[in-house]
Amino acid sequence: MIIGTLQVKLRIPDADSLKAKRFVIRSMVDRIRARFNLSISEIGSQDSWQMALLGVAMIGSEQRFMNQVLSKVMDILRGERRLEVIDSRLEFL
């Protein structure tokens, strides 16, 4: 069993309130959850208007496949015009 984790630090430049930030984050989380079989949640910076920290976790038996899926998650986040990826960290246990 292999556990893949991805932490992504995001900036939402147009968010002028927590409500606006949460709308953007919620739509991204729902979109990723619907497309991939993994866990995703906001795990940090909940009180910041323009910053967010997302945590993604996946369990599987092939690291190569999991790496491909988590890379696709990053592609979706990088392609979203409403947010900016500041940093990311991918780990396999």
PEDATA-V835936 format. One record per helix or strand of 2 or more residues. SS is the DSSP state (H for helix, E for strand). FROM is the first residue (numbers start at 0). TO is the last residue. If there is no record, write none. Layout:
BEGIN
{{SS | FROM | TO} {SS | FROM | TO}}
END
This chain:
BEGIN
{{E | 1 | 10} {H | 17 | 34} {E | 38 | 43} {E | 50 | 59} {H | 62 | 78} {E | 83 | 91}}
END
